[in-house]
Amino acid sequence: MRDRDFSVGEVAKRCDVKVSTLHFYEKKDLIRSLRNAGNQRRYKKDVFRRVSVIKAAQKMGISLQEIAKEFSALPNNRALSMADWQRLSRHWQQGLNDRIAYLERLRDSLTGCIGCGCLSMDNCPIYNLEDKLSAEGSGPLILNRPLDE
């Protein structure tokens, strides 16, 4: 496996993604392939780690655009090292913590008021006298506030 190149089908099977997903990742400059004499895609083994990082990051809610930005900082599109993964995960951790906090607030507000200021509930736990919240915008305003407010 050391110096071997892998076909798109082999990579798709090993990474549990569709071939079209690999083509899409390639279009987005997230992974790279080489072409053999028959013009077929061939991948180096580092693609397995890259696809794994992409899948893990997406499960955390990281956009492909953010992933591509981070990958572009790696020299010569090389394989991700443990240090690279630690740097990426530290960078993404605060965003993930913010999303978790938001989801917890959303979960805790699902059966009651989410602080939208809509004035449509007969019994709202917030007091929105003269619709002051409307000046702040629309939607679940209180829910969207940072935790320290």
VEXTOR-443622 format. One line per 4 residues: number of its first residue (from 1); their letters; for each residue x negated, y negated, z of N, C-alpha, C. Coordinates in steps of 0.1 Angstrom, whole numbers, padded with zeros to 4 digits. Each point is the difference from the previous one (the first is absolute). Layout:
NUM	A	X:Y:Z:X:Y:Z:X:Y:Z ~ ...;
END
This chain:
1	MRDR	-0008:0012:0000:0008:-0012:0000:-0009:-0013:0000 ~ -0012:0002:0004:-0009:-0012:0002:-0001:-0009:-0013 ~ -0004:0005:-0011:-0001:-0009:-0012:0011:0002:-0010 ~ 0010:0007:0003:0010:0003:-0009:0010:-0011:-0002;
5	DFSV	0005:-0001:-0012:0011:-0010:-0003:0013:0007:0000 ~ 0011:-0007:0003:0013:0006:0002:0010:-0006:-0010 ~ 0008:0009:-0005:0011:-0005:-0009:0011:-0007:0007 ~ 0008:-0007:-0007:0010:-0008:0006:0010:0009:0007;
9	GEVA	0003:0012:-0006:0009:0010:0006:-0006:0005:0013 ~ -0013:0003:0000:-0006:0005:0013:0001:-0011:0011 ~ -0003:-0012:-0004:0001:-0011:0010:0014:-0002:0005 ~ 0010:0000:-0009:0014:-0001:0004:0004:0011:0009;
13	KRCD	-0004:0012:-0003:0004:0011:0009:-0006:-0001:0014 ~ -0013:-0002:0000:-0008:-0001:0012:0005:-0012:0009 ~ 0004:-0011:-0006:0004:-0012:0008:0015:0000:0002 ~ 0007:0009:-0006:0015:0001:0001:0007:-0013:-0005;
17	VKVS	-0005:-0004:-0012:0006:-0011:-0007:0003:0004:-0015 ~ 0008:-0007:-0007:0003:0003:-0014:-0011:-0005:-0008 ~ -0002:0006:-0012:-0010:-0005:-0009:0003:-0015:-0004 ~ 0012:-0003:-0002:0004:-0014:-0003:-0005:-0009:0011;
21	TLHF	0000:0004:0012:-0004:-0008:0012:-0015:-0003:-0002 ~ -0008:0010:-0004:-0014:-0003:-0002:-0002:-0009:-0011 ~ 0007:0001:-0011:-0001:-0009:-0011:0004:-0015:0005 ~ 0010:-0001:0008:0004:-0013:0005:-0011:-0006:0009;
25	YEKK	-0006:0008:0009:-0010:-0004:0008:-0012:-0005:-0008 ~ -0003:0007:-0011:-0011:-0004:-0008:0003:-0013:-0007 ~ 0012:-0002:-0005:0004:-0013:-0006:-0002:-0012:0010 ~ 0003:0003:0013:-0001:-0010:0010:-0015:-0001:0006;
29	DLIR	-0009:0007:-0006:-0014:0000:0004:-0003:0005:0014 ~ 0009:0009:0004:-0002:0006:0013:-0009:0012:0000 ~ 0000:0007:-0012:-0009:0011:-0002:-0005:-0001:-0015 ~ -0011:0008:-0002:-0005:0000:-0014:-0003:0014:-0004;
33	SLRN	0001:0001:-0014:-0003:0013:-0005:-0011:-0002:-0011 ~ -0005:0011:-0004:-0009:0001:-0011:0007:0007:-0012 ~ -0005:0000:-0011:0006:0007:-0011:-0010:0011:-0005 ~ 0004:0012:-0003:-0008:0010:-0005:-0001:-0001:-0015;
37	AGNQ	-0007:0009:-0007:-0001:0000:-0014:0013:0001:-0007 ~ 0010:0006:0006:0014:0002:-0006:0009:-0012:0004 ~ -0006:-0011:0006:0007:-0012:0005:0010:0003:0011 ~ -0002:0011:0008:0008:0003:0011:-0006:-0006:0013;
41	RRYK	0009:-0005:0008:-0004:-0006:0013:-0007:0010:0009 ~ -0011:-0004:0006:-0007:0008:0010:-0004:-0009:0011 ~ 0002:0005:0012:-0002:-0007:0013:-0012:0006:0008 ~ -0007:-0009:0006:-0010:0004:0010:0007:0003:0013;
45	KDVF	-0007:0007:0009:0006:0005:0012:0004:-0012:0010 ~ -0006:-0012:-0002:0004:-0011:0009:0015:-0004:-0002 ~ 0006:0004:-0011:0014:-0004:-0003:0009:0007:0011 ~ -0004:0011:0005:0009:0007:0010:0001:-0009:0013;
49	RRVS	-0011:-0006:0004:0001:-0009:0012:0007:-0013:-0004 ~ -0002:-0005:-0011:0007:-0013:-0004:0015:0002:0000 ~ 0004:0011:-0006:0015:0003:-0001:0005:0002:0014 ~ -0007:0007:0008:0004:0002:0014:0001:-0013:0008;
53	VIKA	-0009:-0009:-0002:0001:-0013:0006:0011:-0008:-0005 ~ 0003:0000:-0013:0011:-0006:-0006:0013:0005:0006 ~ 0002:0013:0001:0012:0006:0005:0002:-0004:0015 ~ -0011:0000:0008:0001:-0003:0014:0003:-0015:0002;
57	AQKM	-0006:-0008:-0008:0003:-0015:0001:0014:-0003:-0004 ~ 0005:0007:-0011:0014:-0003:-0004:0010:0005:0011 ~ -0003:0011:0007:0008:0004:0011:0001:-0010:0011 ~ -0011:-0008:0001:-0001:-0010:0011:0007:-0013:-0005;
61	GISL	0005:0000:-0013:0006:-0012:-0005:-0009:-0010:-0007 ~ -0012:0005:-0003:-0010:-0009:-0007:0003:0001:-0015 ~ 0001:-0012:-0006:0003:0000:-0015:-0012:0005:-0008 ~ 0003:0004:-0012:-0010:0004:-0009:-0009:-0012:-0004;
65	QEIA	0006:-0011:0000:-0008:-0012:-0003:-0011:-0003:0011 ~ 0005:0002:0013:-0010:-0001:0011:-0010:0010:0000 ~ 0004:0012:-0004:-0010:0012:0000:-0010:-0003:-0011 ~ 0004:-0005:-0012:-0009:-0003:-0011:-0009:-0011:0004;
69	KEFS	0004:-0010:0007:-0008:-0011:0005:-0012:0006:0008 ~ 0004:0008:0010:-0010:0006:0009:-0010:0009:-0008 ~ 0005:0008:-0009:-0008:0009:-0008:-0010:-0008:-0009 ~ 0005:-0011:-0005:-0009:-0008:-0009:-0012:-0005:0007;
73	ALPN	0000:-0001:0014:-0012:-0004:0007:-0010:0010:0002 ~ 0003:0013:-0004:-0010:0010:0001:-0009:0000:-0012 ~ -0013:0001:0002:-0010:-0001:-0011:0001:0012:-0010 ~ 0000:-0004:-0012:0000:0010:-0011:0011:0011:0001;
77	NRAL	0011:-0004:0006:0012:0009:0001:-0004:0014:0006 ~ -0009:-0001:0010:-0005:0013:0006:0010:0006:0009 ~ -0003:0012:0004:0008:0007:0010:0001:-0008:0013 ~ 0012:0001:0006:0001:-0006:0013:-0007:0008:0011;
81	SMAD	-0008:-0007:0008:-0007:0006:0011:0009:-0001:0013 ~ -0005:0006:0010:0007:-0001:0013:0000:-0014:0005 ~ -0011:-0007:-0003:-0001:-0015:0004:0010:-0008:-0008 ~ 0002:0003:-0013:0010:-0007:-0008:0014:0002:0005;
85	WQRL	0003:0013:0004:0013:0003:0005:0003:-0007:0013 ~ -0011:-0001:0009:0002:-0007:0013:0002:-0015:-0003 ~ -0007:-0006:-0009:0002:-0014:-0003:0014:-0002:-0006 ~ 0004:0008:-0009:0014:-0001:-0006:0010:0002:0011;
89	SRHW	-0001:0010:0008:0010:0002:0010:0001:-0011:0011 ~ -0012:-0006:0004:0000:-0011:0009:0007:-0012:-0007 ~ -0002:-0002:-0013:0006:-0011:-0007:0015:0001:-0001 ~ 0004:0012:-0002:0015:0003:-0002:0007:0002:0014;
93	QQGL	-0007:0002:0010:0006:0003:0013:0009:-0011:0005 ~ -0004:-0013:-0001:0008:-0010:0005:0013:-0001:-0007 ~ 0000:0001:-0013:0012:0000:-0008:0009:0011:0003 ~ -0006:0012:0003:0008:0011:0004:0006:-0002:0014;
97	NDRI	-0007:-0006:0009:0005:-0003:0013:0012:-0010:-0001 ~ -0002:-0010:-0008:0011:-0010:-0002:0013:0007:-0006 ~ -0002:0009:-0010:0011:0007:-0005:0007:0009:0010 ~ -0008:0007:0009:0006:0008:0010:0008:-0008:0010;
101	AYLE	-0006:-0012:0004:0008:-0009:0009:0013:-0004:-0006 ~ -0001:-0004:-0013:0012:-0004:-0007:0011:0011:-0001 ~ -0005:0012:-0003:0009:0011:-0001:0006:0004:0014 ~ -0008:-0002:0011:0006:0003:0013:0010:-0011:0004;
105	RLRD	-0002:-0012:-0004:0010:-0011:0003:0013:0003:-0009 ~ -0002:0004:-0012:0011:0004:-0009:0008:0011:0006 ~ -0007:0011:0004:0006:0012:0006:0008:-0004:0013 ~ -0006:-0009:0008:0007:-0004:0012:0012:-0009:-0002;
109	SLTG	0001:-0006:-0012:0010:-0010:-0003:0011:0006:-0009 ~ -0001:0012:-0004:0009:0006:-0010:0014:0000:0004 ~ 0003:0002:0013:0014:0001:0004:0005:-0013:0005 ~ -0008:-0011:0000:0004:-0013:0005:-0003:-0010:-0009;
113	CIGC	-0002:-0012:0005:-0003:-0012:-0009:-0015:0001:-0003 ~ -0003:-0003:-0012:-0014:-0001:-0004:-0005:-0015:-0001 ~ 0008:-0009:0004:-0004:-0014:0001:0000:-0007:-0013 ~ 0009:0003:-0008:0001:-0006:-0014:0006:-0014:0001;
117	GCLS	0007:-0003:0011:0007:-0013:0000:0012:-0001:-0008 ~ 0006:0011:-0004:0011:0000:-0010:0013:-0005:0006 ~ 0001:0000:0013:0013:-0004:0007:0012:0009:-0003 ~ -0002:0011:-0006:0011:0009:-0003:0004:0010:0010;
121	MDNC	-0008:0002:0010:0004:0009:0011:0008:-0006:0010 ~ 0010:0006:0005:0008:-0005:0011:-0008:-0001:0013 ~ -0009:0009:0002:-0007:0000:0013:-0015:0001:-0004 ~ -0007:-0011:-0002:-0014:0000:-0004:-0008:-0003:0013;
125	PIYN	-0011:0008:0002:-0008:-0003:0012:-0009:-0012:-0002 ~ -0001:-0006:-0011:-0007:-0013:-0001:0010:-0011:-0001 ~ -0004:-0012:0005:0009:-0011:-0001:-0005:-0009:-0011 ~ 0007:-0001:-0011:-0004:-0008:-0011:0009:-0012:-0002;
129	LEDK	0000:-0009:0010:0008:-0011:0001:-0003:-0009:-0013 ~ 0011:-0004:-0007:-0001:-0008:-0011:-0009:0005:-0011 ~ -0001:0014:0000:-0007:0007:-0011:-0015:-0005:-0002 ~ -0007:-0003:0011:-0013:-0005:0000:-0010:0009:-0008;
133	LSAE	0003:0014:0001:-0009:0009:-0007:0000:-0002:-0015 ~ 0010:-0005:-0005:0001:-0001:-0015:-0011:-0010:-0005 ~ -0005:-0009:0008:-0011:-0008:-0004:-0013:0007:-0001 ~ -0001:0012:0006:-0012:0008:-0001:-0001:0009:-0012;
137	GSGP	0012:0002:-0007:0000:0008:-0011:0011:0010:0001 ~ -0001:0011:-0008:0011:0010:-0001:-0006:0013:0005 ~ 0009:0010:0002:-0004:0013:0004:-0002:0002:0015 ~ -0006:0011:0003:-0002:0003:0015:-0011:-0008:0006;
141	LILN	0002:-0013:0002:-0010:-0009:0004:-0007:0003:0013 ~ 0008:0003:0010:-0006:0003:0013:-0008:0013:-0001 ~ 0005:0010:-0007:-0007:0013:-0002:-0014:-0003:-0007 ~ 0000:-0009:-0009:-0012:-0002:-0008:-0011:-0009:0008;
145	RPLD	0004:-0006:0011:-0010:-0008:0007:-0011:0008:0006 ~ -0012:-0005:0001:-0011:0007:0007:0004:0003:0014 ~ -0007:0011:0005:0003:0005:0013:-0002:-0011:0011 ~ -0009:-0009:-0002:-0004:-0009:0011:0010:-0012:0001;
149	E	0010:-0001:-0008:0009:-0011:0001:0011:0002:0010;
END
